[in-house]
């Protein structure tokens, strides 16, 4: 047997995008007979220092890192670049095969989703220009191109960089921007992290999501979902496919194939639609505020009286608005929120049913069973079996 090739992976695996690219590389290795001895920094950071002393056979690197193109320029071994796409072809590094996430299609998918929700105003929440976030400027440029071509009402806000010291002021500025926007409006955030900031600012500014502000992020980052009360809609990048493609190209190069002029644009996988973007017009401001409150706290055992107190009207008045606007009582809307949350956990996690009942605000597992039988004519266990059967077909 020949010795395995030594390959360096230069990625910052603290980011979900980088982890997914690495996972794609792993999937390629597991599905082929390729034997690689992989090097990564112990803390999964990307460091270019001493890379010219690396006694290996190839490199796959994140070229969104501004140090990468220069540091790897004269490396005497094959290099495959992974990064964001550019609307200007001259921005790509010369002589290096490049696997790119298609930034324009990421933004287009988010925009088309908001259009489908019936929205007519749009905004983009980006990042201040920085050498390490050229992809963010590309996404902003893609948004500007779309809204200019379609002549729709739109605005762009880059906000402030994220830092602990300046966080309070940055949030105040974000709340002020959101408050001044014409509504309803759909906002595309350049990442899920920025989308989560918009969600937080809407909660602080008492701005209903999605009735007044519908939000879409990019990355489909599970961490962002865990840190928000309102589930976040997000575009799913084709990062794993990028990793597989990069590994395949490097495999070819190690066999002597010239791939230096290769450039591959990888489209998004799809969009994970959640509550944050499911806009539907609501006329009553009382229903709007109440719905916003229920989305945040509906699984914490809240009662109709608490919702009415938050809205600032009597229970009777709030019930009248709900029946006129939604043809449901406040209690029914709270219950539907809890059931939707339970169904999502049952279908998409391995969480025990007893824990799901507790997390979704049911007083006991037995009560959740009773509600499922009444509303869906099945038990939670049967719902899980039905979902698995549907997924297998």
C-alpha positions as CSV (number, residue, x, y, z in Angstrom):
1,X,0.0,0.0,0.0
2,X,1.2,3.6,-0.7
3,X,1.5,6.1,2.1
4,X,-1.5,8.4,2.5
5,X,-1.2,11.9,1.2
6,X,-0.7,14.6,3.9
7,X,-3.4,17.3,3.4
8,X,-3.8,20.5,5.4
9,X,-7.3,21.9,6.0
10,X,-7.1,25.6,6.7
11,X,-10.5,26.5,8.1
12,X,-11.9,28.2,11.2
13,X,-14.2,25.4,12.3
14,X,-15.9,27.7,15.0
15,X,-18.1,28.8,12.1
16,X,-21.0,26.5,10.9
17,X,-20.1,27.2,7.3
18,X,-16.5,26.0,7.7
19,X,-17.7,22.9,9.7
20,X,-20.0,22.0,6.9
21,X,-17.3,22.3,4.3
22,X,-15.0,20.1,6.4
23,X,-17.9,17.6,6.8
24,X,-18.2,17.5,3.0
25,X,-14.5,16.7,2.7
26,X,-15.0,13.9,5.2
27,X,-18.0,12.5,3.3
28,X,-15.9,12.4,0.1
29,X,-13.1,10.5,1.9
30,X,-15.6,8.1,3.4
31,X,-17.3,7.4,0.1
32,X,-14.0,6.8,-1.9
33,X,-10.8,4.8,-1.5
34,X,-8.8,8.0,-1.0
35,X,-6.5,7.8,2.0
36,X,-5.5,11.2,3.4
37,X,-3.6,12.1,6.6
38,X,-5.4,15.3,7.5
39,X,-3.8,18.1,9.4
40,X,-5.9,20.8,11.3
41,X,-4.9,23.0,14.1
42,X,-5.8,21.5,17.5
43,X,-8.2,24.4,18.3
44,X,-9.7,24.2,14.7
45,X,-8.4,27.6,13.8
46,X,-6.9,28.6,10.5
47,X,-3.3,29.8,10.8
48,X,-1.1,30.5,7.9
49,X,2.1,30.8,9.9
50,X,4.7,28.2,9.0
51,X,2.6,26.9,6.1
52,X,5.6,26.9,3.8
53,X,7.3,24.5,6.2
54,X,4.4,22.0,5.9
55,X,5.9,18.8,4.5
56,X,2.7,17.7,2.9
57,X,1.1,17.0,-0.4
58,X,-1.9,19.4,-0.7
59,X,-4.0,22.1,0.9
60,X,-7.7,23.0,1.0
61,X,-8.1,26.5,2.4
62,X,-10.8,29.1,3.2
63,X,-9.9,31.9,0.8
64,X,-12.4,34.2,2.6
65,X,-9.5,34.6,5.0
66,X,-7.7,37.7,3.6
67,X,-4.3,36.2,4.5
68,X,-4.8,33.0,2.5
69,X,-4.2,34.1,-1.1
70,X,-0.9,35.7,-0.3
71,X,0.3,33.1,2.2
72,X,-0.5,30.2,-0.2
73,X,0.5,32.0,-3.5
74,X,3.9,30.2,-4.0
75,X,3.3,27.0,-2.2
76,X,4.9,24.2,-4.2
77,X,2.0,21.8,-3.6
78,X,-1.6,21.7,-5.0
79,X,-3.9,24.2,-3.3
80,X,-7.7,24.2,-3.6
81,X,-9.5,27.4,-2.6
82,X,-13.0,27.6,-1.0
83,X,-14.8,30.8,-0.5
84,X,-17.5,33.2,-1.5
85,X,-18.4,34.1,-5.1
86,X,-17.7,37.5,-6.7
87,X,-19.7,39.4,-9.2
88,X,-16.4,40.7,-10.7
89,X,-14.4,37.8,-12.2
90,X,-11.1,39.5,-11.6
91,X,-11.6,39.2,-7.8
92,X,-10.9,35.5,-7.9
93,X,-7.3,34.4,-7.2
94,X,-5.5,33.5,-10.4
95,X,-4.2,30.0,-11.1
96,X,-6.0,28.4,-8.1
97,X,-9.1,26.1,-8.5
98,X,-11.9,27.9,-6.6
99,X,-15.1,26.4,-5.1
100,X,-17.5,29.2,-4.3
101,X,-20.8,29.5,-2.5
102,X,-23.1,31.4,-4.9
103,X,-23.7,34.6,-2.9
104,X,-26.1,36.0,-5.5
105,X,-28.3,32.9,-5.5
106,X,-28.3,32.8,-1.7
107,X,-29.7,36.4,-1.6
108,X,-32.1,35.7,-4.5
109,X,-33.6,32.7,-2.7
110,X,-34.2,34.7,0.5
111,X,-35.7,37.6,-1.6
112,X,-38.0,35.3,-3.6
113,X,-39.2,33.7,-0.3
114,X,-40.2,37.2,1.0
115,X,-41.9,38.0,-2.2
116,X,-43.9,34.8,-2.0
117,X,-45.0,35.9,1.5
118,X,-46.7,38.9,-0.1
119,X,-44.2,41.6,1.0
120,X,-43.5,44.7,-1.1
121,X,-40.8,46.4,1.0
122,X,-37.3,45.0,1.7
123,X,-34.2,45.8,3.6
124,X,-30.8,44.2,4.0
125,X,-28.8,44.0,7.2
126,X,-25.2,43.5,6.4
127,X,-21.7,44.1,7.9
128,X,-19.4,47.0,7.8
129,X,-16.7,46.6,5.1
130,X,-13.8,44.5,6.3
131,X,-11.1,42.5,4.5
132,X,-12.3,39.3,6.2
133,X,-15.9,39.7,5.2
134,X,-15.8,40.4,1.5
135,X,-18.6,37.8,1.1
136,X,-20.9,40.1,3.1
137,X,-20.3,43.0,0.7
138,X,-21.0,40.6,-2.2
139,X,-24.3,39.6,-0.6
140,X,-25.1,43.3,-0.1
141,X,-24.2,44.0,-3.7
142,X,-26.5,41.1,-4.9
143,X,-29.4,42.6,-2.8
144,X,-28.8,46.0,-4.3
145,X,-28.8,44.6,-7.8
146,X,-32.0,42.7,-7.3
147,X,-34.0,45.6,-5.8
148,X,-32.7,48.0,-8.5
149,X,-33.6,45.6,-11.3
150,X,-37.1,45.1,-9.9
151,X,-37.6,48.7,-8.8
152,X,-38.9,47.9,-5.3
153,X,-38.7,49.9,-2.1
154,X,-35.6,48.9,-0.3
155,X,-32.9,50.0,2.1
156,X,-29.5,48.8,3.4
157,X,-28.1,49.0,6.9
158,X,-24.6,47.7,7.8
159,X,-24.8,48.5,11.5
160,X,-21.8,48.2,13.8
161,X,-19.2,45.4,14.3
162,X,-20.1,43.0,17.1
163,X,-18.2,43.6,20.3
164,X,-19.0,43.3,23.9
165,X,-18.0,46.9,24.7
166,X,-20.1,48.4,22.0
167,X,-23.0,46.0,22.1
168,X,-25.4,48.2,24.0
169,X,-25.0,51.2,21.6
170,X,-25.2,48.9,18.6
171,X,-28.5,47.4,19.7
172,X,-29.9,50.9,20.4
173,X,-28.9,51.9,16.8
174,X,-30.4,48.7,15.4
175,X,-33.7,49.3,17.3
176,X,-33.8,52.9,16.0
177,X,-33.3,51.7,12.4
178,X,-36.0,49.0,12.7
179,X,-38.4,51.4,14.3
180,X,-38.0,54.0,11.5
181,X,-38.5,51.5,8.7
182,X,-41.8,51.5,6.8
183,X,-43.8,48.4,7.6
184,X,-44.6,45.7,6.9
185,X,-41.1,44.9,5.6
186,X,-39.0,41.8,4.8
187,X,-35.4,41.9,6.0
188,X,-32.6,39.7,4.7
189,X,-29.6,39.4,7.0
190,X,-26.2,38.5,5.7
191,X,-25.8,35.7,8.3
192,X,-27.9,34.0,10.9
193,X,-25.9,35.8,13.5
194,X,-27.0,39.1,12.1
195,X,-30.5,37.8,11.7
196,X,-30.6,36.9,15.4
197,X,-29.5,40.5,16.3
198,X,-32.6,41.7,14.3
199,X,-34.8,39.3,16.2
200,X,-33.4,40.6,19.5
201,X,-33.8,44.2,18.5
202,X,-37.4,43.6,17.5
203,X,-38.2,42.1,20.9
204,X,-36.5,45.0,22.6
205,X,-38.3,47.5,20.4
206,X,-41.6,45.7,20.7
207,X,-41.8,45.2,16.9
208,X,-44.0,42.2,16.0
209,X,-42.2,39.5,14.0
210,X,-43.3,38.6,11.3
211,X,-46.4,40.8,11.2
212,X,-44.3,44.0,10.8
213,X,-40.8,42.6,10.2
214,X,-40.2,39.3,8.5
215,X,-36.7,38.0,8.8
216,X,-34.5,35.7,6.7
217,X,-30.9,34.7,7.6
218,X,-28.2,32.8,5.8
219,X,-26.4,29.7,7.1
220,X,-29.1,27.6,8.8
221,X,-27.0,27.7,11.9
222,X,-28.4,25.4,14.7
223,X,-26.8,27.7,17.4
224,X,-28.7,30.7,16.1
225,X,-31.9,28.7,16.4
226,X,-31.1,27.7,20.0
227,X,-30.5,31.3,21.0
228,X,-33.8,32.8,19.7
229,X,-37.4,32.4,21.0
230,X,-38.8,33.0,17.6
231,X,-37.6,30.3,15.1
232,X,-35.5,31.8,12.4
233,X,-36.0,31.2,8.6
234,X,-32.6,30.7,7.0
235,X,-31.1,29.9,3.6
236,X,-29.1,26.6,3.6
237,X,-25.8,27.0,1.9
238,X,-24.4,24.1,-0.2
239,X,-21.3,24.0,2.0
240,X,-21.0,20.2,2.3
241,X,-21.2,20.0,-1.5
242,X,-18.4,22.6,-1.6
243,X,-16.3,20.4,0.6
244,X,-16.9,17.3,-1.5
245,X,-16.1,19.2,-4.7
246,X,-12.9,20.6,-3.2
247,X,-11.8,17.2,-2.1
248,X,-12.5,15.7,-5.5
249,X,-10.5,18.5,-7.2
250,X,-7.6,18.0,-4.9
251,X,-7.7,14.3,-5.5
252,X,-7.5,14.9,-9.3
253,X,-4.6,17.3,-8.8
254,X,-2.7,14.8,-6.8
255,X,-3.0,12.4,-9.7
256,X,-1.5,15.0,-12.1
257,X,-4.6,16.7,-13.5
258,X,-4.3,20.4,-14.2
259,X,-7.3,22.1,-12.4
260,X,-5.8,25.5,-12.1
261,X,-8.5,27.2,-14.1
262,X,-11.4,25.4,-12.5
263,X,-14.1,27.6,-10.9
264,X,-17.3,26.0,-9.5
265,X,-20.3,27.9,-8.1
266,X,-22.3,25.9,-5.7
267,X,-26.0,26.9,-5.3
268,X,-27.9,26.9,-2.0
269,X,-29.5,23.7,-0.9
270,X,-32.8,25.4,-0.1
271,X,-34.5,27.4,2.6
272,X,-35.6,26.3,6.1
273,X,-38.8,28.3,6.5
274,X,-39.7,29.1,10.1
275,X,-41.9,31.5,12.0
276,X,-39.7,34.6,11.5
277,X,-40.7,35.0,7.9
278,X,-44.2,33.6,7.7
279,X,-45.8,37.0,7.1
280,X,-49.6,37.3,6.9
281,X,-51.4,40.7,7.1
282,X,-53.1,41.4,10.4
283,X,-55.2,44.5,10.7
284,X,-55.7,44.6,14.5
285,X,-52.7,46.1,16.4
286,X,-54.0,44.2,19.5
287,X,-53.8,40.8,17.6
288,X,-50.4,41.8,16.2
289,X,-48.9,42.5,19.7
290,X,-50.5,39.5,21.3
291,X,-49.2,37.2,18.5
292,X,-45.7,38.6,19.0
293,X,-46.0,37.9,22.8
294,X,-47.3,34.3,22.2
295,X,-44.4,33.5,19.8
296,X,-41.9,34.4,22.5
297,X,-43.6,32.9,25.6
298,X,-46.3,30.6,24.4
299,X,-44.4,27.5,25.6
300,X,-43.9,28.9,29.1
301,X,-47.4,28.2,30.3
302,X,-48.9,31.7,29.7
303,X,-52.6,32.3,30.0
304,X,-55.0,34.6,28.1
305,X,-55.0,37.1,31.0
306,X,-51.2,37.5,30.7
307,X,-51.4,38.2,27.0
308,X,-54.2,40.8,27.5
309,X,-52.1,42.5,30.2
310,X,-49.1,42.7,27.8
311,X,-51.3,44.1,25.0
312,X,-52.9,46.6,27.5
313,X,-56.6,45.7,27.0
314,X,-59.1,43.7,28.8
315,X,-59.5,40.0,28.1
316,X,-62.9,40.5,26.6
317,X,-61.7,43.2,24.1
318,X,-58.7,41.0,23.1
319,X,-61.0,37.9,22.6
320,X,-63.2,40.0,20.3
321,X,-60.3,41.1,18.2
322,X,-59.0,37.5,17.9
323,X,-62.4,36.1,16.9
324,X,-62.8,38.9,14.3
325,X,-59.3,38.7,12.9
326,X,-58.3,35.0,13.3
327,X,-61.6,33.3,14.0
328,X,-60.0,31.7,17.1
329,X,-59.7,32.4,20.8
330,X,-56.5,33.5,22.4
331,X,-56.3,30.1,24.2
332,X,-56.6,28.3,20.8
333,X,-53.8,30.3,19.4
334,X,-51.6,29.6,22.4
335,X,-52.4,25.9,22.2
336,X,-51.6,25.8,18.4
337,X,-48.3,27.4,19.1
338,X,-47.5,24.8,21.7
339,X,-48.6,22.0,19.4
340,X,-46.6,23.3,16.5
341,X,-43.5,23.4,18.7
342,X,-44.1,19.9,20.0
343,X,-44.7,18.6,16.5
344,X,-41.4,20.2,15.3
345,X,-39.5,18.6,18.2
346,X,-41.1,15.2,17.7
347,X,-40.3,15.2,14.0
348,X,-36.8,16.7,14.0
349,X,-35.2,15.7,17.3
350,X,-34.6,12.7,19.5
351,X,-35.9,14.5,22.6
352,X,-37.9,12.2,24.9
353,X,-41.6,12.9,24.8
354,X,-41.8,13.7,28.4
355,X,-39.2,16.5,27.9
356,X,-41.0,17.7,24.8
357,X,-44.2,18.1,26.9
358,X,-42.3,20.1,29.5
359,X,-40.5,22.3,27.0
360,X,-43.7,23.1,25.1
361,X,-45.7,24.2,28.1
362,X,-47.9,21.1,28.7
363,X,-48.5,20.4,32.3
364,X,-47.7,16.7,31.8
365,X,-47.0,14.1,29.2
366,X,-50.5,12.7,29.8
367,X,-52.1,16.1,29.0
368,X,-50.0,16.4,25.8
369,X,-51.3,12.9,24.8
370,X,-54.9,14.0,25.5
371,X,-54.4,17.2,23.4
372,X,-52.9,15.3,20.5
373,X,-55.8,12.8,20.5
374,X,-58.3,15.6,20.5
375,X,-56.6,17.8,17.9
376,X,-54.9,15.2,15.6
377,X,-56.8,12.0,16.4
378,X,-53.4,10.3,17.2
379,X,-50.9,10.1,20.0
380,X,-47.5,11.9,19.9
381,X,-45.9,8.4,19.3
382,X,-48.2,7.7,16.4
383,X,-47.5,11.2,15.0
384,X,-43.8,10.3,15.1
385,X,-44.4,7.0,13.3
386,X,-46.5,8.8,10.7
387,X,-43.7,11.4,10.1
388,X,-41.1,8.7,9.8
389,X,-43.2,6.7,7.3
390,X,-43.8,9.9,5.2
391,X,-40.1,10.7,5.2
392,X,-39.2,7.2,4.0
393,X,-41.5,7.3,1.0
